Amino acid sequence: MKYSHLGHSNLEVSRVCLGSMTWGVQNNQHDADEQINYALAQGVNFIDTAEMYAVPPSPETYGKTEEIIGDWLRRHPEKRQDMVIATKIAGSGLAWIRGGAPITAEAIVAAVDASLKRLHTDYIDVYQLHWPNRTSPHFSKHWPGMITFSDVSTEQHKTEMLEILGALKQCMDAGKIRHWGLSNDTPWGINTYLQLAHQHQLPRPVSIQNEFNLLHAKDWPYIIENCVHEDIAYLPWSPLAGGALSGKYLGGARPEGSRWTLIQRNGLFRDTQFAQEATAAYVEIAKEHNITASQLALAWCDQVDGVTSTIIGATTMTQLKENIKACDLTLPPEALAEIDTVLKAYPLPY
């Protein structure tokens, strides 16, 4: 297993981060235990979760994934010091989480305490804002006309962001969190937090996790360049585009028990004609080089300059083993050239 510095922190994290959002719907406690134990045995020391999980999000599954991880930690307390655990506070829009209200200082303090209780731990290594209070161009809202920026009150959001920073510092001073990070944010979000942190002597973000994969590479180069020069870890989520890049959904297929058989918008906006065509091309490249399509996509993600650790998810042990093995692969120059050709033909297929 390879490791990287987590931004400007002193944490060393595995290049593979174990995602957990299926735990509590598609996977049970036994499945999660098996995945955690195997991942740790392979050198993975980084686990990512969120108060909102499992997915699809619902009032019934809220907090369930943290509880599953907490159950494992309760039984393996000696392992905690060797692990980097990241979780997230949900933003606005979900009525069963703080009435759907935006992130506030008060919400952060309460949410951190609740996550610590569910996780059965005294501290969280990286506490992340799952999405910003303002509408950001993520979750398929990145096309012109989907959202507007000029009607956002810059000063209002700066005021909210400063309050958020104060609450994060309060939690850090109390030893409840070690570092904090962003998720589903933009260069403006990153740089505004950096400005405010500098002006008010408050903690800087250590990381950001955004969707990034062969079908959705919009963060290259602008956000990733920003991260490299500001020493902020870039953590791709959905490196397989919700499973699409495995090729299993080609031609409209919906394997039993797969994520796209659930009521989940992510499958809908990713399932376009261009995405199908690009995926079919990547599947052929993978066959040519005797690896799976998933491994091609994950190995490509791992080699992108500026990527710190790639968040993988799996519902079966076979998938998990396949995905972790991808981190050991080095794609040959000819494979990278073939991938570039497809990327240029389909730069943003969804």
N, C-alpha and C positions, 0 to 999 in steps of 0.2 A: 504494500500500500504506500502511496505517495502522500506527502503532507505539505501544507502551505500555511503561511502566517495568515491569520484572520485580520486583514486590514492592518491598522496601526496598533492592534492589541498585542498582548504577549501570548495569545493562544495559538497552538498549532492544531490545525484541523485536517482530517483526512480529505483527500481530493474527492471522495464519495461521501455525500451526506445522506443519511437514511431518512427518507420522507415517511410520513406516518398517517396521512389523511384518510386512508382506507380502513384504518383500524377502528372498528366500532360499527361498520356497515358491511363492507365486503370481507373484512377479517375480524376474527374474535381474539380474545386474550391469548389463547393457545397459539394461534398463528403469529401474533405479535411477538410473543416470547421466543418463538422459533426464529423469526426474522432478526430480532435484536441479538440473540445469542450467536447466530451465524455471522452477522455483520461484525460484531465485536471480534470474533475469532479471525476474521479476515483483516483486521486492523482498522476498521471503521470506528471512529470515536465521536462522530458528529451526528446528532439526531435533531430533526426539525419537526415542530408541531405547531398547534395554534389552539386558542380557546374555542374557536369556531368549529373545529373538527369533531366528528368525522364528516365526510362529504358523501352525498349531497347534504348541505347544511340543513338542519331542522331543529326545532325545540327539543325533540327527543334525543338527538345525538350531540347536542351542545356540551362541550367539555369531556365527551366520552373518550377521545383519544388521549388526552392528558391523563385521565384516570387509568387507562390501560398502561401507559408508560409508568405512571406512579405505582401501580400494582407491581410491576416488574422491579422498580427501584426499591420498593419496600422489602422485597425478597432478596435483593442483591445490593445492600447499602455499601458494601466494600468497593463496588464498581463505580460509584458516583464520581469520585475524584478523577477518574481516568476518562470521563465523558464530557463532551461539550453539548449542552442541551439548549436549544433555541425554541422559543415559543412566541406567540403574537397576540396582541390585543386587536379585536375586531373593530373596524370602523363603523360608520353609520349605515343604516339600511336594513338591518335585521331586527325585526320587532321584538324578538325574544331575547335579544342581548341589549340590556340597558335601554329598552324601549326604542331601539333603532337610533339612538342619539349619537352624535359625533364624539370623537375622542377628546376628552378633557383631562385636566390634571387630576381631578377627583376620580375619574373613571380609571386612569392608569393605576393609581394607588390601590383601588379596590380590586381591579383585575389582576394585578400582580399577586396580591395576597391570595386570591381565589386560585390562580394557577399554581402557586407554591403548594397549596393544600392538596389540589388534585394530583400534582406530580410527586408528592411525598418527598420534597427536597427543601433545603433551607435557602437555596439560591438558584437563580436562572443565569446561565452564562451569557446569553444574548436575548434581549427582549425587543421584539420588533413591532412596528406599527403596520398592521396587515394591509391597510390601504389608507391614503390620506383623507382628511376631511373634505377637501375640495375634490371634485370629479377629476380623475386622472385618465389619460388615454391608455387604459388597460382593459382586459376582458372584452376585447373586440371593439372598443370605443376609440380606436386610433385612426380612423378615417376622417378626412375633412367633412364637416357637417354633422358628425356624431355628437360632438360636444363643442362648447365655446370656451374661450379663455378670457375674453375682454369683459365679461359680465361678473367675473370673480373679484371680490374685494381683496386686493393685495394686503392692505393694512390689517384687515380683519384676520386673514389667515396668518400673517406674521405674528399677530398678538396671540392667536391660538397656539402657534408653534412654539413661541417663547414660553407659554404656560406649560406646554407638554414637556419641554426641555427641563423646566424647573421640577416637575414631578418625577421625571426620569432621574435627575440628580438626587432628589430626595430618596428614591428607592435604592440608588447606588450607594449613597452615604449610609443607608441602613443595612447595607450588605445583602439586600434582597436580589439585586441584579448586578452583574459585573460589567456588562456592556450593553449598548442598545443599537438597533439597526432599523432600516426602512424596508418596505416591501411595496411593490407596485407603484413606485414613485418615478419622478422625472429629474432631469438635470436642475430644473428650477427648485424642486423640492430639496434635493441634495445640497445645493449651494446656498439656499436660504437657511437651512439648518446650520450649515458650516459658518455662515456669516453671524447668525445669532449666537452660536456657541462661542465664537471668537469675541464678539462684542460684550458678552455677559459672563465670560469665564465659566461656561457650562460644557458638559461632555459632548464630544463630537460623535456622529454616527460611525460605527465600525464596519457596517456592511449594508448591502442592499440585495434583496432577492426579487428578481423580475422574471417573467416568462422569457425564455430564450431557447431556440432550437432551430433546426434546419428549415422549418416552415415559418418561423417567426423570429427573424434575426434583427428586428428593428432597433435593438439597443446597440448594435455595432454600426459605426464606431463611437457614437457621441457619448452615450452614458458610460460605456466601458472605458473610454479614454478619460472621462471625468473621474471615474473610480481609481484608475491606475495612478493618476497624478495627485489625487487627494488621499491616497493610501486607504481606500475603502474596499473591502472585499466584495466581489461580485459573485452572487450565488444564483445560478440559473435554476428556476423551477420549471417543471413540465418539459424536460429536455427531449421527451418522446412525443410532445404535442398531445398529451392526454392519451397516449397509447397509439396514436395514428401512425407514427414513424416505425412501429413494429411491422406495419403492413397488414395487420389483422382486420382492419376495417375496409380494405380495398374492395371495390365493387359492391359496396353497400352491405358487406358482411357485418354481422353483430354476434360474435361468439357468446355463448351462454355465460352469464355471470360477469361479463366485461363491463367496464365503466359506462360505455355508451349505450348499454341496455337500461341504464338507470335514467331517471328524469333529471338531467343535468345539462344545463345550457352549454357547457364547454364543448361537448361533442357536436352540438348543432352548429356553432359558428366556425368550428374547425373543419367541418365536412363540406368542402367546396370542390368544384371541378378541378381547379388549379392545384389544390392540396392533394387530391387524388393522383393527378398526373405527376406531380413532383415526387410524391411518396413512391409511386411505381418505379420511377427512375432511380431513386435511392435504393430500393429493394434490389434492383438489378446490379447496382454497383457493389452492394454487399455480397451478393452471390458470386460475383466475379472475383472477390477477394476472400472468399471462404469464411465469412463471418455473418452473423445475423444482422438483419436490418436495424434492430435495436442497438446492437453493439457498434455499428457504424455511426449511428446518430450520437451515441454517448461518447465514443472515442473522439468524434469531431468536436463535440462541445468541450471536452476536457483539454483539447490542444489549443483552443482559442486563447490568444494572448489576453490576459486580464482576468480570466476565469479563475476563481479561487477554489471552489468546491461545487460539484454538481449534485443537485438534490434529486435522488432517484426514488421511485415508488414501485412497489410490486404487490401483487395479490397472491402470488404463489412462490414457493421456494425455488422452483425452476427459473422463474423470471428473475428473482433476486440474485441467484448465482450467475445467471447470464449477464445481468446488468453490472454487478460488481467486477466481473472478469473484464468488462470493457475498459475499465480504467488501466488495465495492464497492457492494452493494445496500443501500438504505434502505427497509425495509418501511413502507408507508403506514399511518396510524392505523387505517383500516378493516381491513387485513389483520391487524394486531396484535389488534384486537378480536375478529375471527373466530377467531384462534388461541387467545385467552384462553377463548373459549366452549368449544372442544374440550378445552383443558387442564383446565377445571373439570369437564367431563363425564368425562374419563379422566385423573385426576390421577397415577395410577401403574399403568399397565396391565400392567407385568411386574415 
